């Protein structure tokens, strides 16, 4: 079974798991909803990363938009 973690990252406090999903598209949809209205401004995170169960990054959202790995 695949698993995807959504992590918030900021230089000031490191990384924190925000949510876990079984499906990559669910994880990506959650991030899109999380940043929909204000990007990352109010969240306090500099980047939100989706990684797989092996810890490999799949995609990230930051001030420049989406990056896919």
PyMOL CGO cylinders between C-alpha atoms (Angstrom):
from pymol import cmd
from pymol.cgo import CYLINDER

trace = [
    CYLINDER, 0.00, 0.00, 0.00, 1.28, 3.41, -0.94, 0.3, 1, 1, 1, 1, 1, 1,
    CYLINDER, 1.28, 3.41, -0.94, 1.30, 6.26, 1.55, 0.3, 1, 1, 1, 1, 1, 1,
    CYLINDER, 1.30, 6.26, 1.55, 1.88, 9.97, 1.06, 0.3, 1, 1, 1, 1, 1, 1,
    CYLINDER, 1.88, 9.97, 1.06, 2.76, 12.48, 3.75, 0.3, 1, 1, 1, 1, 1, 1,
    CYLINDER, 2.76, 12.48, 3.75, 2.14, 16.20, 3.39, 0.3, 1, 1, 1, 1, 1, 1,
    CYLINDER, 2.14, 16.20, 3.39, 4.79, 18.22, 5.24, 0.3, 1, 1, 1, 1, 1, 1,
    CYLINDER, 4.79, 18.22, 5.24, 4.98, 21.89, 5.99, 0.3, 1, 1, 1, 1, 1, 1,
    CYLINDER, 4.98, 21.89, 5.99, 8.51, 23.33, 6.07, 0.3, 1, 1, 1, 1, 1, 1,
    CYLINDER, 8.51, 23.33, 6.07, 9.92, 26.63, 7.35, 0.3, 1, 1, 1, 1, 1, 1,
    CYLINDER, 9.92, 26.63, 7.35, 13.53, 27.58, 8.13, 0.3, 1, 1, 1, 1, 1, 1,
    CYLINDER, 13.53, 27.58, 8.13, 12.44, 28.88, 11.53, 0.3, 1, 1, 1, 1, 1, 1,
    CYLINDER, 12.44, 28.88, 11.53, 10.89, 25.64, 12.79, 0.3, 1, 1, 1, 1, 1, 1,
    CYLINDER, 10.89, 25.64, 12.79, 11.82, 22.76, 10.46, 0.3, 1, 1, 1, 1, 1, 1,
    CYLINDER, 11.82, 22.76, 10.46, 9.27, 20.29, 9.08, 0.3, 1, 1, 1, 1, 1, 1,
    CYLINDER, 9.27, 20.29, 9.08, 5.98, 18.99, 10.43, 0.3, 1, 1, 1, 1, 1, 1,
    CYLINDER, 5.98, 18.99, 10.43, 3.61, 16.36, 9.03, 0.3, 1, 1, 1, 1, 1, 1,
    CYLINDER, 3.61, 16.36, 9.03, 0.32, 18.12, 8.27, 0.3, 1, 1, 1, 1, 1, 1,
    CYLINDER, 0.32, 18.12, 8.27, -1.65, 15.19, 6.81, 0.3, 1, 1, 1, 1, 1, 1,
    CYLINDER, -1.65, 15.19, 6.81, -1.33, 11.61, 5.50, 0.3, 1, 1, 1, 1, 1, 1,
    CYLINDER, -1.33, 11.61, 5.50, -3.07, 10.07, 2.49, 0.3, 1, 1, 1, 1, 1, 1,
    CYLINDER, -3.07, 10.07, 2.49, -3.23, 6.71, 0.71, 0.3, 1, 1, 1, 1, 1, 1,
    CYLINDER, -3.23, 6.71, 0.71, -3.49, 8.35, -2.72, 0.3, 1, 1, 1, 1, 1, 1,
    CYLINDER, -3.49, 8.35, -2.72, -1.21, 10.95, -4.32, 0.3, 1, 1, 1, 1, 1, 1,
    CYLINDER, -1.21, 10.95, -4.32, -4.10, 12.82, -5.96, 0.3, 1, 1, 1, 1, 1, 1,
    CYLINDER, -4.10, 12.82, -5.96, -5.87, 13.13, -2.60, 0.3, 1, 1, 1, 1, 1, 1,
    CYLINDER, -5.87, 13.13, -2.60, -2.68, 14.57, -1.10, 0.3, 1, 1, 1, 1, 1, 1,
    CYLINDER, -2.68, 14.57, -1.10, -2.29, 17.03, -3.96, 0.3, 1, 1, 1, 1, 1, 1,
    CYLINDER, -2.29, 17.03, -3.96, -5.95, 18.05, -3.69, 0.3, 1, 1, 1, 1, 1, 1,
    CYLINDER, -5.95, 18.05, -3.69, -5.53, 18.68, 0.04, 0.3, 1, 1, 1, 1, 1, 1,
    CYLINDER, -5.53, 18.68, 0.04, -2.51, 20.95, -0.60, 0.3, 1, 1, 1, 1, 1, 1,
    CYLINDER, -2.51, 20.95, -0.60, -4.40, 22.81, -3.34, 0.3, 1, 1, 1, 1, 1, 1,
    CYLINDER, -4.40, 22.81, -3.34, -7.27, 23.47, -0.93, 0.3, 1, 1, 1, 1, 1, 1,
    CYLINDER, -7.27, 23.47, -0.93, -4.89, 24.48, 1.86, 0.3, 1, 1, 1, 1, 1, 1,
    CYLINDER, -4.89, 24.48, 1.86, -3.20, 27.16, -0.24, 0.3, 1, 1, 1, 1, 1, 1,
    CYLINDER, -3.20, 27.16, -0.24, -6.17, 28.15, -2.43, 0.3, 1, 1, 1, 1, 1, 1,
    CYLINDER, -6.17, 28.15, -2.43, -6.98, 31.58, -1.00, 0.3, 1, 1, 1, 1, 1, 1,
    CYLINDER, -6.98, 31.58, -1.00, -3.71, 32.99, 0.34, 0.3, 1, 1, 1, 1, 1, 1,
    CYLINDER, -3.71, 32.99, 0.34, -0.90, 30.79, -0.97, 0.3, 1, 1, 1, 1, 1, 1,
    CYLINDER, -0.90, 30.79, -0.97, 1.40, 30.22, 1.98, 0.3, 1, 1, 1, 1, 1, 1,
    CYLINDER, 1.40, 30.22, 1.98, 1.08, 33.66, 3.62, 0.3, 1, 1, 1, 1, 1, 1,
    CYLINDER, 1.08, 33.66, 3.62, -1.13, 32.80, 6.60, 0.3, 1, 1, 1, 1, 1, 1,
    CYLINDER, -1.13, 32.80, 6.60, 0.07, 29.21, 7.04, 0.3, 1, 1, 1, 1, 1, 1,
    CYLINDER, 0.07, 29.21, 7.04, 3.56, 30.26, 8.14, 0.3, 1, 1, 1, 1, 1, 1,
    CYLINDER, 3.56, 30.26, 8.14, 5.17, 27.56, 5.98, 0.3, 1, 1, 1, 1, 1, 1,
    CYLINDER, 5.17, 27.56, 5.98, 7.71, 28.36, 3.28, 0.3, 1, 1, 1, 1, 1, 1,
    CYLINDER, 7.71, 28.36, 3.28, 7.05, 25.13, 1.41, 0.3, 1, 1, 1, 1, 1, 1,
    CYLINDER, 7.05, 25.13, 1.41, 4.57, 22.27, 1.50, 0.3, 1, 1, 1, 1, 1, 1,
    CYLINDER, 4.57, 22.27, 1.50, 5.99, 18.95, 0.32, 0.3, 1, 1, 1, 1, 1, 1,
    CYLINDER, 5.99, 18.95, 0.32, 4.31, 15.68, -0.65, 0.3, 1, 1, 1, 1, 1, 1,
    CYLINDER, 4.31, 15.68, -0.65, 6.55, 12.66, -0.11, 0.3, 1, 1, 1, 1, 1, 1,
    CYLINDER, 6.55, 12.66, -0.11, 5.97, 8.94, -0.63, 0.3, 1, 1, 1, 1, 1, 1,
    CYLINDER, 5.97, 8.94, -0.63, 6.31, 6.16, 1.95, 0.3, 1, 1, 1, 1, 1, 1,
    CYLINDER, 6.31, 6.16, 1.95, 10.05, 5.91, 1.22, 0.3, 1, 1, 1, 1, 1, 1,
    CYLINDER, 10.05, 5.91, 1.22, 10.55, 9.61, 1.98, 0.3, 1, 1, 1, 1, 1, 1,
    CYLINDER, 10.55, 9.61, 1.98, 11.08, 10.55, -1.67, 0.3, 1, 1, 1, 1, 1, 1,
    CYLINDER, 11.08, 10.55, -1.67, 9.62, 13.94, -2.66, 0.3, 1, 1, 1, 1, 1, 1,
    CYLINDER, 9.62, 13.94, -2.66, 6.83, 13.77, -5.25, 0.3, 1, 1, 1, 1, 1, 1,
    CYLINDER, 6.83, 13.77, -5.25, 5.85, 17.44, -5.48, 0.3, 1, 1, 1, 1, 1, 1,
    CYLINDER, 5.85, 17.44, -5.48, 6.11, 20.69, -3.56, 0.3, 1, 1, 1, 1, 1, 1,
    CYLINDER, 6.11, 20.69, -3.56, 4.28, 24.00, -3.39, 0.3, 1, 1, 1, 1, 1, 1,
    CYLINDER, 4.28, 24.00, -3.39, 6.14, 27.20, -2.50, 0.3, 1, 1, 1, 1, 1, 1,
    CYLINDER, 6.14, 27.20, -2.50, 6.02, 30.93, -3.28, 0.3, 1, 1, 1, 1, 1, 1,
    CYLINDER, 6.02, 30.93, -3.28, 6.72, 30.13, -6.96, 0.3, 1, 1, 1, 1, 1, 1,
    CYLINDER, 6.72, 30.13, -6.96, 3.97, 27.54, -7.34, 0.3, 1, 1, 1, 1, 1, 1,
    CYLINDER, 3.97, 27.54, -7.34, 4.18, 23.78, -7.90, 0.3, 1, 1, 1, 1, 1, 1,
    CYLINDER, 4.18, 23.78, -7.90, 7.32, 21.73, -8.52, 0.3, 1, 1, 1, 1, 1, 1,
    CYLINDER, 7.32, 21.73, -8.52, 6.97, 18.06, -9.54, 0.3, 1, 1, 1, 1, 1, 1,
    CYLINDER, 6.97, 18.06, -9.54, 9.82, 15.60, -9.08, 0.3, 1, 1, 1, 1, 1, 1,
]
cmd.load_cgo(trace, "trace")
